[in-house]
Amino acid sequence: MAVADHVSAELDDLRAHETSPGMAAVALDLAKAIDATDVPTAKAAVADKLRSIMADLHRLAPVGEKGDTVDDIAEQRAKRRAAARERAGSG
């Protein structure tokens, strides 16, 4: 899989096209530039710029609504409570 494909998927996860469309476009162009060259020094220079932009995009990304640790704990607690209710009802 090409760098541009990975970056595109990450941009989608971050919803970067909604929050920072210009930076998202630049990040994708940089990723395509990495894929288009075989010159190691050019790849390294572009990768450094891409890393910086992606870090900024991560900081600007909206907070996720699901999938963080708090959600995991709440989901586990709900499962335990449901199982306890089921045991109490059948006992």
PDB file with one MODEL, atoms N, CA, C and O in Angstrom:
MODEL        1
ATOM      1  N   MET A   1       0.847  -1.180   0.000  1.00  0.00           N
ATOM      2  CA  MET A   1       0.000   0.000   0.000  1.00  0.00           C
ATOM      3  C   MET A   1       0.889   1.239   0.000  1.00  0.00           C
ATOM      4  O   MET A   1       1.894   1.300   0.708  1.00  0.00           O
ATOM      5  N   ALA A   2       0.510   2.203  -0.789  1.00  0.00           N
ATOM      6  CA  ALA A   2       1.290   3.425  -0.940  1.00  0.00           C
ATOM      7  C   ALA A   2       1.106   4.352   0.263  1.00  0.00           C
ATOM      8  O   ALA A   2       0.112   4.270   0.985  1.00  0.00           O
ATOM      9  N   VAL A   3       2.072   5.218   0.457  1.00  0.00           N
ATOM     10  CA  VAL A   3       2.013   6.193   1.543  1.00  0.00           C
ATOM     11  C   VAL A   3       0.751   7.040   1.409  1.00  0.00           C
ATOM     12  O   VAL A   3       0.088   7.329   2.406  1.00  0.00           O
ATOM     13  N   ALA A   4       0.420   7.435   0.195  1.00  0.00           N
ATOM     14  CA  ALA A   4      -0.767   8.277  -0.031  1.00  0.00           C
ATOM     15  C   ALA A   4      -2.038   7.564   0.421  1.00  0.00           C
ATOM     16  O   ALA A   4      -2.953   8.201   0.942  1.00  0.00           O
ATOM     17  N   ASP A   5      -2.102   6.249   0.226  1.00  0.00           N
ATOM     18  CA  ASP A   5      -3.276   5.491   0.670  1.00  0.00           C
ATOM     19  C   ASP A   5      -3.401   5.501   2.189  1.00  0.00           C
ATOM     20  O   ASP A   5      -4.493   5.680   2.730  1.00  0.00           O
ATOM     21  N   HIS A   6      -2.285   5.308   2.865  1.00  0.00           N
ATOM     22  CA  HIS A   6      -2.287   5.328   4.332  1.00  0.00           C
ATOM     23  C   HIS A   6      -2.653   6.712   4.864  1.00  0.00           C
ATOM     24  O   HIS A   6      -3.448   6.839   5.796  1.00  0.00           O
ATOM     25  N   VAL A   7      -2.075   7.730   4.273  1.00  0.00           N
ATOM     26  CA  VAL A   7      -2.358   9.101   4.705  1.00  0.00           C
ATOM     27  C   VAL A   7      -3.818   9.448   4.439  1.00  0.00           C
ATOM     28  O   VAL A   7      -4.469  10.083   5.269  1.00  0.00           O
ATOM     29  N   SER A   8      -4.326   9.039   3.302  1.00  0.00           N
ATOM     30  CA  SER A   8      -5.727   9.300   2.983  1.00  0.00           C
ATOM     31  C   SER A   8      -6.657   8.654   4.001  1.00  0.00           C
ATOM     32  O   SER A   8      -7.628   9.272   4.439  1.00  0.00           O
ATOM     33  N   ALA A   9      -6.364   7.417   4.375  1.00  0.00           N
ATOM     34  CA  ALA A   9      -7.182   6.734   5.382  1.00  0.00           C
ATOM     35  C   ALA A   9      -7.100   7.443   6.733  1.00  0.00           C
ATOM     36  O   ALA A   9      -8.104   7.580   7.432  1.00  0.00           O
ATOM     37  N   GLU A  10      -5.905   7.890   7.094  1.00  0.00           N
ATOM     38  CA  GLU A  10      -5.743   8.600   8.363  1.00  0.00           C
ATOM     39  C   GLU A  10      -6.478   9.937   8.339  1.00  0.00           C
ATOM     40  O   GLU A  10      -7.089  10.328   9.333  1.00  0.00           O
ATOM     41  N   LEU A  11      -6.422  10.632   7.219  1.00  0.00           N
ATOM     42  CA  LEU A  11      -7.140  11.898   7.088  1.00  0.00           C
ATOM     43  C   LEU A  11      -8.644  11.684   7.237  1.00  0.00           C
ATOM     44  O   LEU A  11      -9.338  12.498   7.845  1.00  0.00           O
ATOM     45  N   ASP A  12      -9.141  10.581   6.677  1.00  0.00           N
ATOM     46  CA  ASP A  12     -10.565  10.259   6.826  1.00  0.00           C
ATOM     47  C   ASP A  12     -10.906  10.009   8.291  1.00  0.00           C
ATOM     48  O   ASP A  12     -11.926  10.492   8.783  1.00  0.00           O
ATOM     49  N   ASP A  13     -10.057   9.257   8.988  1.00  0.00           N
ATOM     50  CA  ASP A  13     -10.289   8.977  10.406  1.00  0.00           C
ATOM     51  C   ASP A  13     -10.310  10.259  11.232  1.00  0.00           C
ATOM     52  O   ASP A  13     -11.094  10.390  12.172  1.00  0.00           O
ATOM     53  N   LEU A  14      -9.449  11.193  10.874  1.00  0.00           N
ATOM     54  CA  LEU A  14      -9.355  12.462  11.603  1.00  0.00           C
ATOM     55  C   LEU A  14     -10.432  13.465  11.174  1.00  0.00           C
ATOM     56  O   LEU A  14     -10.598  14.514  11.795  1.00  0.00           O
ATOM     57  N   ARG A  15     -11.150  13.132  10.117  1.00  0.00           N
ATOM     58  CA  ARG A  15     -12.128  14.050   9.514  1.00  0.00           C
ATOM     59  C   ARG A  15     -11.454  15.379   9.170  1.00  0.00           C
ATOM     60  O   ARG A  15     -12.042  16.451   9.310  1.00  0.00           O
ATOM     61  N   ALA A  16     -10.217  15.277   8.720  1.00  0.00           N
ATOM     62  CA  ALA A  16      -9.399  16.456   8.439  1.00  0.00           C
ATOM     63  C   ALA A  16      -9.937  17.274   7.273  1.00  0.00           C
ATOM     64  O   ALA A  16      -9.741  18.489   7.236  1.00  0.00           O
ATOM     65  N   HIS A  17     -10.610  16.636   6.324  1.00  0.00           N
ATOM     66  CA  HIS A  17     -11.154  17.374   5.179  1.00  0.00           C
ATOM     67  C   HIS A  17     -12.271  18.313   5.625  1.00  0.00           C
ATOM     68  O   HIS A  17     -12.580  19.285   4.935  1.00  0.00           O
ATOM     69  N   GLU A  18     -12.879  18.023   6.784  1.00  0.00           N
ATOM     70  CA  GLU A  18     -13.932  18.894   7.317  1.00  0.00           C
ATOM     71  C   GLU A  18     -13.339  20.009   8.175  1.00  0.00           C
ATOM     72  O   GLU A  18     -13.766  21.161   8.090  1.00  0.00           O
ATOM     73  N   THR A  19     -12.360  19.663   8.996  1.00  0.00           N
ATOM     74  CA  THR A  19     -11.831  20.624   9.959  1.00  0.00           C
ATOM     75  C   THR A  19     -10.705  21.485   9.400  1.00  0.00           C
ATOM     76  O   THR A  19     -10.590  22.659   9.750  1.00  0.00           O
ATOM     77  N   SER A  20      -9.879  20.913   8.538  1.00  0.00           N
ATOM     78  CA  SER A  20      -8.732  21.642   7.978  1.00  0.00           C
ATOM     79  C   SER A  20      -8.497  21.195   6.542  1.00  0.00           C
ATOM     80  O   SER A  20      -7.512  20.512   6.262  1.00  0.00           O
ATOM     81  N   PRO A  21      -9.386  21.569   5.630  1.00  0.00           N
ATOM     82  CA  PRO A  21      -9.286  21.049   4.267  1.00  0.00           C
ATOM     83  C   PRO A  21      -7.983  21.416   3.553  1.00  0.00           C
ATOM     84  O   PRO A  21      -7.453  20.614   2.784  1.00  0.00           O
ATOM     85  N   GLY A  22      -7.475  22.596   3.796  1.00  0.00           N
ATOM     86  CA  GLY A  22      -6.223  23.000   3.146  1.00  0.00           C
ATOM     87  C   GLY A  22      -5.048  22.167   3.611  1.00  0.00           C
ATOM     88  O   GLY A  22      -4.255  21.689   2.800  1.00  0.00           O
ATOM     89  N   MET A  23      -4.938  21.995   4.913  1.00  0.00           N
ATOM     90  CA  MET A  23      -3.843  21.181   5.452  1.00  0.00           C
ATOM     91  C   MET A  23      -3.977  19.726   5.017  1.00  0.00           C
ATOM     92  O   MET A  23      -2.974  19.061   4.757  1.00  0.00           O
ATOM     93  N   ALA A  24      -5.203  19.234   4.936  1.00  0.00           N
ATOM     94  CA  ALA A  24      -5.428  17.857   4.498  1.00  0.00           C
ATOM     95  C   ALA A  24      -4.970  17.684   3.048  1.00  0.00           C
ATOM     96  O   ALA A  24      -4.353  16.677   2.702  1.00  0.00           O
ATOM     97  N   ALA A  25      -5.273  18.660   2.217  1.00  0.00           N
ATOM     98  CA  ALA A  25      -4.862  18.601   0.809  1.00  0.00           C
ATOM     99  C   ALA A  25      -3.339  18.618   0.686  1.00  0.00           C
ATOM    100  O   ALA A  25      -2.770  17.873  -0.112  1.00  0.00           O
ATOM    101  N   VAL A  26      -2.686  19.463   1.473  1.00  0.00           N
ATOM    102  CA  VAL A  26      -1.223  19.526   1.437  1.00  0.00           C
ATOM    103  C   VAL A  26      -0.628  18.200   1.907  1.00  0.00           C
ATOM    104  O   VAL A  26       0.330  17.701   1.317  1.00  0.00           O
ATOM    105  N   ALA A  27      -1.194  17.635   2.964  1.00  0.00           N
ATOM    106  CA  ALA A  27      -0.692  16.354   3.469  1.00  0.00           C
ATOM    107  C   ALA A  27      -0.801  15.276   2.407  1.00  0.00           C
ATOM    108  O   ALA A  27       0.126  14.486   2.228  1.00  0.00           O
ATOM    109  N   LEU A  28      -1.907  15.234   1.712  1.00  0.00           N
ATOM    110  CA  LEU A  28      -2.091  14.222   0.669  1.00  0.00           C
ATOM    111  C   LEU A  28      -1.127  14.453  -0.494  1.00  0.00           C
ATOM    112  O   LEU A  28      -0.585  13.497  -1.049  1.00  0.00           O
ATOM    113  N   ASP A  29      -0.913  15.711  -0.863  1.00  0.00           N
ATOM    114  CA  ASP A  29       0.058  16.013  -1.927  1.00  0.00           C
ATOM    115  C   ASP A  29       1.466  15.600  -1.521  1.00  0.00           C
ATOM    116  O   ASP A  29       2.211  15.056  -2.336  1.00  0.00           O
ATOM    117  N   LEU A  30       1.837  15.852  -0.270  1.00  0.00           N
ATOM    118  CA  LEU A  30       3.159  15.441   0.204  1.00  0.00           C
ATOM    119  C   LEU A  30       3.302  13.920   0.173  1.00  0.00           C
ATOM    120  O   LEU A  30       4.349  13.401  -0.215  1.00  0.00           O
ATOM    121  N   ALA A  31       2.258  13.210   0.578  1.00  0.00           N
ATOM    122  CA  ALA A  31       2.299  11.744   0.558  1.00  0.00           C
ATOM    123  C   ALA A  31       2.463  11.238  -0.874  1.00  0.00           C
ATOM    124  O   ALA A  31       3.207  10.287  -1.115  1.00  0.00           O
ATOM    125  N   LYS A  32       1.771  11.869  -1.826  1.00  0.00           N
ATOM    126  CA  LYS A  32       1.908  11.478  -3.229  1.00  0.00           C
ATOM    127  C   LYS A  32       3.321  11.767  -3.735  1.00  0.00           C
ATOM    128  O   LYS A  32       3.858  11.014  -4.548  1.00  0.00           O
ATOM    129  N   ALA A  33       3.921  12.856  -3.253  1.00  0.00           N
ATOM    130  CA  ALA A  33       5.289  13.189  -3.643  1.00  0.00           C
ATOM    131  C   ALA A  33       6.266  12.136  -3.125  1.00  0.00           C
ATOM    132  O   ALA A  33       7.228  11.789  -3.810  1.00  0.00           O
ATOM    133  N   ILE A  34       6.024  11.632  -1.927  1.00  0.00           N
ATOM    134  CA  ILE A  34       6.876  10.567  -1.378  1.00  0.00           C
ATOM    135  C   ILE A  34       6.767   9.327  -2.252  1.00  0.00           C
ATOM    136  O   ILE A  34       7.773   8.685  -2.553  1.00  0.00           O
ATOM    137  N   ASP A  35       5.548   8.990  -2.660  1.00  0.00           N
ATOM    138  CA  ASP A  35       5.344   7.813  -3.513  1.00  0.00           C
ATOM    139  C   ASP A  35       5.973   7.978  -4.895  1.00  0.00           C
ATOM    140  O   ASP A  35       6.370   6.996  -5.520  1.00  0.00           O
ATOM    141  N   ALA A  36       6.064   9.225  -5.370  1.00  0.00           N
ATOM    142  CA  ALA A  36       6.514   9.480  -6.740  1.00  0.00           C
ATOM    143  C   ALA A  36       8.032   9.527  -6.901  1.00  0.00           C
ATOM    144  O   ALA A  36       8.526   9.528  -8.028  1.00  0.00           O
ATOM    145  N   THR A  37       8.769   9.565  -5.815  1.00  0.00           N
ATOM    146  CA  THR A  37      10.230   9.687  -5.941  1.00  0.00           C
ATOM    147  C   THR A  37      10.940   8.475  -5.355  1.00  0.00           C
ATOM    148  O   THR A  37      10.434   7.793  -4.463  1.00  0.00           O
ATOM    149  N   ASP A  38      12.118   8.237  -5.886  1.00  0.00           N
ATOM    150  CA  ASP A  38      12.985   7.183  -5.357  1.00  0.00           C
ATOM    151  C   ASP A  38      14.244   7.773  -4.722  1.00  0.00           C
ATOM    152  O   ASP A  38      15.141   7.036  -4.313  1.00  0.00           O
ATOM    153  N   VAL A  39      14.309   9.086  -4.643  1.00  0.00           N
ATOM    154  CA  VAL A  39      15.483   9.760  -4.077  1.00  0.00           C
ATOM    155  C   VAL A  39      15.336   9.797  -2.556  1.00  0.00           C
ATOM    156  O   VAL A  39      14.452  10.483  -2.044  1.00  0.00           O
ATOM    157  N   PRO A  40      16.187   9.072  -1.827  1.00  0.00           N
ATOM    158  CA  PRO A  40      16.038   8.977  -0.376  1.00  0.00           C
ATOM    159  C   PRO A  40      16.059  10.323   0.346  1.00  0.00           C
ATOM    160  O   PRO A  40      15.287  10.524   1.283  1.00  0.00           O
ATOM    161  N   THR A  41      16.915  11.238  -0.065  1.00  0.00           N
ATOM    162  CA  THR A  41      16.977  12.525   0.631  1.00  0.00           C
ATOM    163  C   THR A  41      15.710  13.338   0.401  1.00  0.00           C
ATOM    164  O   THR A  41      15.251  14.042   1.300  1.00  0.00           O
ATOM    165  N   ALA A  42      15.148  13.244  -0.790  1.00  0.00           N
ATOM    166  CA  ALA A  42      13.901  13.950  -1.084  1.00  0.00           C
ATOM    167  C   ALA A  42      12.768  13.346  -0.253  1.00  0.00           C
ATOM    168  O   ALA A  42      11.948  14.072   0.308  1.00  0.00           O
ATOM    169  N   LYS A  43      12.727  12.012  -0.178  1.00  0.00           N
ATOM    170  CA  LYS A  43      11.702  11.351   0.627  1.00  0.00           C
ATOM    171  C   LYS A  43      11.800  11.776   2.087  1.00  0.00           C
ATOM    172  O   LYS A  43      10.787  12.035   2.737  1.00  0.00           O
ATOM    173  N   ALA A  44      13.025  11.845   2.597  1.00  0.00           N
ATOM    174  CA  ALA A  44      13.226  12.212   3.998  1.00  0.00           C
ATOM    175  C   ALA A  44      12.759  13.634   4.273  1.00  0.00           C
ATOM    176  O   ALA A  44      12.119  13.892   5.292  1.00  0.00           O
ATOM    177  N   ALA A  45      13.071  14.548   3.380  1.00  0.00           N
ATOM    178  CA  ALA A  45      12.675  15.947   3.575  1.00  0.00           C
ATOM    179  C   ALA A  45      11.160  16.096   3.522  1.00  0.00           C
ATOM    180  O   ALA A  45      10.569  16.795   4.345  1.00  0.00           O
ATOM    181  N   VAL A  46      10.533  15.436   2.549  1.00  0.00           N
ATOM    182  CA  VAL A  46       9.084  15.526   2.416  1.00  0.00           C
ATOM    183  C   VAL A  46       8.405  14.813   3.584  1.00  0.00           C
ATOM    184  O   VAL A  46       7.393  15.289   4.099  1.00  0.00           O
ATOM    185  N   ALA A  47       8.959  13.676   4.002  1.00  0.00           N
ATOM    186  CA  ALA A  47       8.378  12.931   5.128  1.00  0.00           C
ATOM    187  C   ALA A  47       8.404  13.760   6.408  1.00  0.00           C
ATOM    188  O   ALA A  47       7.479  13.689   7.218  1.00  0.00           O
ATOM    189  N   ASP A  48       9.457  14.539   6.588  1.00  0.00           N
ATOM    190  CA  ASP A  48       9.536  15.392   7.781  1.00  0.00           C
ATOM    191  C   ASP A  48       8.425  16.443   7.762  1.00  0.00           C
ATOM    192  O   ASP A  48       7.793  16.697   8.787  1.00  0.00           O
ATOM    193  N   LYS A  49       8.192  17.043   6.619  1.00  0.00           N
ATOM    194  CA  LYS A  49       7.107  18.035   6.498  1.00  0.00           C
ATOM    195  C   LYS A  49       5.746  17.366   6.683  1.00  0.00           C
ATOM    196  O   LYS A  49       4.858  17.924   7.328  1.00  0.00           O
ATOM    197  N   LEU A  50       5.587  16.177   6.118  1.00  0.00           N
ATOM    198  CA  LEU A  50       4.326  15.450   6.252  1.00  0.00           C
ATOM    199  C   LEU A  50       4.065  15.090   7.710  1.00  0.00           C
ATOM    200  O   LEU A  50       2.937  15.202   8.189  1.00  0.00           O
ATOM    201  N   ARG A  51       5.103  14.659   8.412  1.00  0.00           N
ATOM    202  CA  ARG A  51       4.959  14.315   9.825  1.00  0.00           C
ATOM    203  C   ARG A  51       4.486  15.514  10.622  1.00  0.00           C
ATOM    204  O   ARG A  51       3.623  15.385  11.490  1.00  0.00           O
ATOM    205  N   SER A  52       5.041  16.674  10.335  1.00  0.00           N
ATOM    206  CA  SER A  52       4.672  17.897  11.037  1.00  0.00           C
ATOM    207  C   SER A  52       3.210  18.265  10.780  1.00  0.00           C
ATOM    208  O   SER A  52       2.481  18.611  11.709  1.00  0.00           O
ATOM    209  N   ILE A  53       2.791  18.191   9.536  1.00  0.00           N
ATOM    210  CA  ILE A  53       1.400  18.522   9.203  1.00  0.00           C
ATOM    211  C   ILE A  53       0.445  17.518   9.831  1.00  0.00           C
ATOM    212  O   ILE A  53      -0.601  17.902  10.355  1.00  0.00           O
ATOM    213  N   MET A  54       0.793  16.232   9.783  1.00  0.00           N
ATOM    214  CA  MET A  54      -0.087  15.216  10.365  1.00  0.00           C
ATOM    215  C   MET A  54      -0.198  15.405  11.875  1.00  0.00           C
ATOM    216  O   MET A  54      -1.268  15.192  12.445  1.00  0.00           O
ATOM    217  N   ALA A  55       0.889  15.800  12.528  1.00  0.00           N
ATOM    218  CA  ALA A  55       0.831  16.067  13.966  1.00  0.00           C
ATOM    219  C   ALA A  55      -0.129  17.223  14.249  1.00  0.00           C
ATOM    220  O   ALA A  55      -0.921  17.168  15.190  1.00  0.00           O
ATOM    221  N   ASP A  56      -0.051  18.259  13.431  1.00  0.00           N
ATOM    222  CA  ASP A  56      -0.973  19.389  13.586  1.00  0.00           C
ATOM    223  C   ASP A  56      -2.416  18.953  13.376  1.00  0.00           C
ATOM    224  O   ASP A  56      -3.308  19.366  14.116  1.00  0.00           O
ATOM    225  N   LEU A  57      -2.644  18.124  12.375  1.00  0.00           N
ATOM    226  CA  LEU A  57      -3.996  17.654  12.092  1.00  0.00           C
ATOM    227  C   LEU A  57      -4.544  16.792  13.229  1.00  0.00           C
ATOM    228  O   LEU A  57      -5.734  16.840  13.538  1.00  0.00           O
ATOM    229  N   HIS A  58      -3.671  16.012  13.841  1.00  0.00           N
ATOM    230  CA  HIS A  58      -4.098  15.208  15.004  1.00  0.00           C
ATOM    231  C   HIS A  58      -4.527  16.121  16.146  1.00  0.00           C
ATOM    232  O   HIS A  58      -5.518  15.849  16.824  1.00  0.00           O
ATOM    233  N   ARG A  59      -3.786  17.198  16.359  1.00  0.00           N
ATOM    234  CA  ARG A  59      -4.141  18.138  17.431  1.00  0.00           C
ATOM    235  C   ARG A  59      -5.450  18.863  17.131  1.00  0.00           C
ATOM    236  O   ARG A  59      -6.202  19.192  18.048  1.00  0.00           O
ATOM    237  N   LEU A  60      -5.722  19.110  15.860  1.00  0.00           N
ATOM    238  CA  LEU A  60      -6.925  19.844  15.467  1.00  0.00           C
ATOM    239  C   LEU A  60      -8.158  18.954  15.308  1.00  0.00           C
ATOM    240  O   LEU A  60      -9.277  19.452  15.189  1.00  0.00           O
ATOM    241  N   ALA A  61      -7.948  17.650  15.306  1.00  0.00           N
ATOM    242  CA  ALA A  61      -9.059  16.724  15.071  1.00  0.00           C
ATOM    243  C   ALA A  61     -10.088  16.814  16.194  1.00  0.00           C
ATOM    244  O   ALA A  61      -9.730  17.004  17.356  1.00  0.00           O
ATOM    245  N   PRO A  62     -11.358  16.679  15.846  1.00  0.00           N
ATOM    246  CA  PRO A  62     -12.394  16.691  16.887  1.00  0.00           C
ATOM    247  C   PRO A  62     -12.259  15.487  17.793  1.00  0.00           C
ATOM    248  O   PRO A  62     -11.800  14.426  17.371  1.00  0.00           O
ATOM    249  N   VAL A  63     -12.657  15.656  19.027  1.00  0.00           N
ATOM    250  CA  VAL A  63     -12.589  14.570  19.986  1.00  0.00           C
ATOM    251  C   VAL A  63     -13.569  13.490  19.549  1.00  0.00           C
ATOM    252  O   VAL A  63     -14.714  13.787  19.206  1.00  0.00           O
ATOM    253  N   GLY A  64     -13.129  12.253  19.559  1.00  0.00           N
ATOM    254  CA  GLY A  64     -13.973  11.145  19.144  1.00  0.00           C
ATOM    255  C   GLY A  64     -15.163  10.969  20.064  1.00  0.00           C
ATOM    256  O   GLY A  64     -15.084  11.198  21.271  1.00  0.00           O
ATOM    257  N   GLU A  65     -16.264  10.558  19.465  1.00  0.00           N
ATOM    258  CA  GLU A  65     -17.478  10.358  20.247  1.00  0.00           C
ATOM    259  C   GLU A  65     -17.551   8.955  20.816  1.00  0.00           C
ATOM    260  O   GLU A  65     -18.293   8.710  21.768  1.00  0.00           O
ATOM    261  N   LYS A  66     -16.797   8.036  20.251  1.00  0.00           N
ATOM    262  CA  LYS A  66     -16.824   6.663  20.711  1.00  0.00           C
ATOM    263  C   LYS A  66     -15.445   6.070  20.526  1.00  0.00           C
ATOM    264  O   LYS A  66     -14.693   6.477  19.640  1.00  0.00           O
ATOM    265  N   GLY A  67     -15.120   5.111  21.363  1.00  0.00           N
ATOM    266  CA  GLY A  67     -13.888   4.389  21.163  1.00  0.00           C
ATOM    267  C   GLY A  67     -12.763   4.742  22.119  1.00  0.00           C
ATOM    268  O   GLY A  67     -11.679   4.167  22.023  1.00  0.00           O
ATOM    269  N   ASP A  68     -12.990   5.669  23.036  1.00  0.00           N
ATOM    270  CA  ASP A  68     -11.908   5.969  23.962  1.00  0.00           C
ATOM    271  C   ASP A  68     -12.023   5.064  25.193  1.00  0.00           C
ATOM    272  O   ASP A  68     -12.946   4.255  25.288  1.00  0.00           O
ATOM    273  N   THR A  69     -11.106   5.201  26.109  1.00  0.00           N
ATOM    274  CA  THR A  69     -11.047   4.348  27.284  1.00  0.00           C
ATOM    275  C   THR A  69     -12.297   4.471  28.142  1.00  0.00           C
ATOM    276  O   THR A  69     -12.790   3.471  28.664  1.00  0.00           O
ATOM    277  N   VAL A  70     -12.806   5.663  28.290  1.00  0.00           N
ATOM    278  CA  VAL A  70     -14.013   5.863  29.095  1.00  0.00           C
ATOM    279  C   VAL A  70     -15.186   5.099  28.493  1.00  0.00           C
ATOM    280  O   VAL A  70     -15.968   4.484  29.219  1.00  0.00           O
ATOM    281  N   ASP A  71     -15.309   5.137  27.174  1.00  0.00           N
ATOM    282  CA  ASP A  71     -16.377   4.387  26.517  1.00  0.00           C
ATOM    283  C   ASP A  71     -16.205   2.887  26.726  1.00  0.00           C
ATOM    284  O   ASP A  71     -17.184   2.172  26.942  1.00  0.00           O
ATOM    285  N   ASP A  72     -14.967   2.410  26.662  1.00  0.00           N
ATOM    286  CA  ASP A  72     -14.711   0.982  26.881  1.00  0.00           C
ATOM    287  C   ASP A  72     -15.121   0.557  28.286  1.00  0.00           C
ATOM    288  O   ASP A  72     -15.746  -0.488  28.462  1.00  0.00           O
ATOM    289  N   ILE A  73     -14.775   1.357  29.276  1.00  0.00           N
ATOM    290  CA  ILE A  73     -15.124   1.042  30.665  1.00  0.00           C
ATOM    291  C   ILE A  73     -16.640   1.061  30.841  1.00  0.00           C
ATOM    292  O   ILE A  73     -17.199   0.171  31.483  1.00  0.00           O
ATOM    293  N   ALA A  74     -17.302   2.056  30.283  1.00  0.00           N
ATOM    294  CA  ALA A  74     -18.762   2.147  30.388  1.00  0.00           C
ATOM    295  C   ALA A  74     -19.426   0.945  29.727  1.00  0.00           C
ATOM    296  O   ALA A  74     -20.405   0.410  30.246  1.00  0.00           O
ATOM    297  N   GLU A  75     -18.900   0.524  28.591  1.00  0.00           N
ATOM    298  CA  GLU A  75     -19.464  -0.629  27.895  1.00  0.00           C
ATOM    299  C   GLU A  75     -19.285  -1.906  28.723  1.00  0.00           C
ATOM    300  O   GLU A  75     -20.207  -2.716  28.816  1.00  0.00           O
ATOM    301  N   GLN A  76     -18.114  -2.088  29.318  1.00  0.00           N
ATOM    302  CA  GLN A  76     -17.877  -3.262  30.162  1.00  0.00           C
ATOM    303  C   GLN A  76     -18.801  -3.251  31.375  1.00  0.00           C
ATOM    304  O   GLN A  76     -19.338  -4.292  31.754  1.00  0.00           O
ATOM    305  N   ARG A  77     -18.987  -2.094  31.978  1.00  0.00           N
ATOM    306  CA  ARG A  77     -19.869  -1.971  33.141  1.00  0.00           C
ATOM    307  C   ARG A  77     -21.312  -2.322  32.760  1.00  0.00           C
ATOM    308  O   ARG A  77     -21.998  -3.025  33.502  1.00  0.00           O
ATOM    309  N   ALA A  78     -21.766  -1.835  31.610  1.00  0.00           N
ATOM    310  CA  ALA A  78     -23.122  -2.131  31.154  1.00  0.00           C
ATOM    311  C   ALA A  78     -23.306  -3.631  30.925  1.00  0.00           C
ATOM    312  O   ALA A  78     -24.358  -4.180  31.251  1.00  0.00           O
ATOM    313  N   LYS A  79     -22.305  -4.289  30.376  1.00  0.00           N
ATOM    314  CA  LYS A  79     -22.386  -5.732  30.169  1.00  0.00           C
ATOM    315  C   LYS A  79     -22.452  -6.481  31.500  1.00  0.00           C
ATOM    316  O   LYS A  79     -23.230  -7.424  31.643  1.00  0.00           O
ATOM    317  N   ARG A  80     -21.641  -6.066  32.470  1.00  0.00           N
ATOM    318  CA  ARG A  80     -21.666  -6.714  33.793  1.00  0.00           C
ATOM    319  C   ARG A  80     -23.021  -6.538  34.463  1.00  0.00           C
ATOM    320  O   ARG A  80     -23.560  -7.478  35.048  1.00  0.00           O
ATOM    321  N   ARG A  81     -23.571  -5.328  34.375  1.00  0.00           N
ATOM    322  CA  ARG A  81     -24.874  -5.076  34.990  1.00  0.00           C
ATOM    323  C   ARG A  81     -25.971  -5.900  34.318  1.00  0.00           C
ATOM    324  O   ARG A  81     -26.844  -6.442  34.998  1.00  0.00           O
ATOM    325  N   ALA A  82     -25.933  -5.996  33.005  1.00  0.00           N
ATOM    326  CA  ALA A  82     -26.931  -6.794  32.291  1.00  0.00           C
ATOM    327  C   ALA A  82     -26.819  -8.259  32.680  1.00  0.00           C
ATOM    328  O   ALA A  82     -27.834  -8.929  32.873  1.00  0.00           O
ATOM    329  N   ALA A  83     -25.597  -8.761  32.796  1.00  0.00           N
ATOM    330  CA  ALA A  83     -25.401 -10.157  33.198  1.00  0.00           C
ATOM    331  C   ALA A  83     -25.883 -10.373  34.627  1.00  0.00           C
ATOM    332  O   ALA A  83     -26.479 -11.409  34.923  1.00  0.00           O
ATOM    333  N   ALA A  84     -25.637  -9.416  35.516  1.00  0.00           N
ATOM    334  CA  ALA A  84     -26.094  -9.542  36.909  1.00  0.00           C
ATOM    335  C   ALA A  84     -27.614  -9.527  36.973  1.00  0.00           C
ATOM    336  O   ALA A  84     -28.203 -10.300  37.729  1.00  0.00           O
ATOM    337  N   ARG A  85     -28.257  -8.669  36.201  1.00  0.00           N
ATOM    338  CA  ARG A  85     -29.723  -8.649  36.165  1.00  0.00           C
ATOM    339  C   ARG A  85     -30.286  -9.959  35.650  1.00  0.00           C
ATOM    340  O   ARG A  85     -31.295 -10.453  36.155  1.00  0.00           O
ATOM    341  N   GLU A  86     -29.637 -10.517  34.651  1.00  0.00           N
ATOM    342  CA  GLU A  86     -30.092 -11.785  34.089  1.00  0.00           C
ATOM    343  C   GLU A  86     -29.954 -12.918  35.102  1.00  0.00           C
ATOM    344  O   GLU A  86     -30.840 -13.764  35.224  1.00  0.00           O
ATOM    345  N   ARG A  87     -28.823 -12.928  35.834  1.00  0.00           N
ATOM    346  CA  ARG A  87     -28.637 -13.954  36.862  1.00  0.00           C
ATOM    347  C   ARG A  87     -29.643 -13.782  37.986  1.00  0.00           C
ATOM    348  O   ARG A  87     -30.168 -14.770  38.498  1.00  0.00           O
ATOM    349  N   ALA A  88     -29.919 -12.550  38.376  1.00  0.00           N
ATOM    350  CA  ALA A  88     -30.873 -12.292  39.466  1.00  0.00           C
ATOM    351  C   ALA A  88     -32.289 -12.664  39.043  1.00  0.00           C
ATOM    352  O   ALA A  88     -33.066 -13.147  39.866  1.00  0.00           O
ATOM    353  N   GLY A  89     -32.633 -12.455  37.799  1.00  0.00           N
ATOM    354  CA  GLY A  89     -33.961 -12.758  37.301  1.00  0.00           C
ATOM    355  C   GLY A  89     -34.195 -14.247  37.122  1.00  0.00           C
ATOM    356  O   GLY A  89     -35.334 -14.703  37.228  1.00  0.00           O
ATOM    357  N   SER A  90     -33.158 -15.012  36.855  1.00  0.00           N
ATOM    358  CA  SER A  90     -33.329 -16.448  36.620  1.00  0.00           C
ATOM    359  C   SER A  90     -33.074 -17.256  37.888  1.00  0.00           C
ATOM    360  O   SER A  90     -33.271 -18.471  37.886  1.00  0.00           O
ATOM    361  N   GLY A  91     -32.648 -16.623  38.955  1.00  0.00           N
ATOM    362  CA  GLY A  91     -32.270 -17.320  40.173  1.00  0.00           C
ATOM    363  C   GLY A  91     -33.383 -17.500  41.068  1.00  0.00           C
ATOM    364  O   GLY A  91     -33.224 -18.075  42.145  1.00  0.00           O
TER     365      GLY A  91
ENDMDL
END
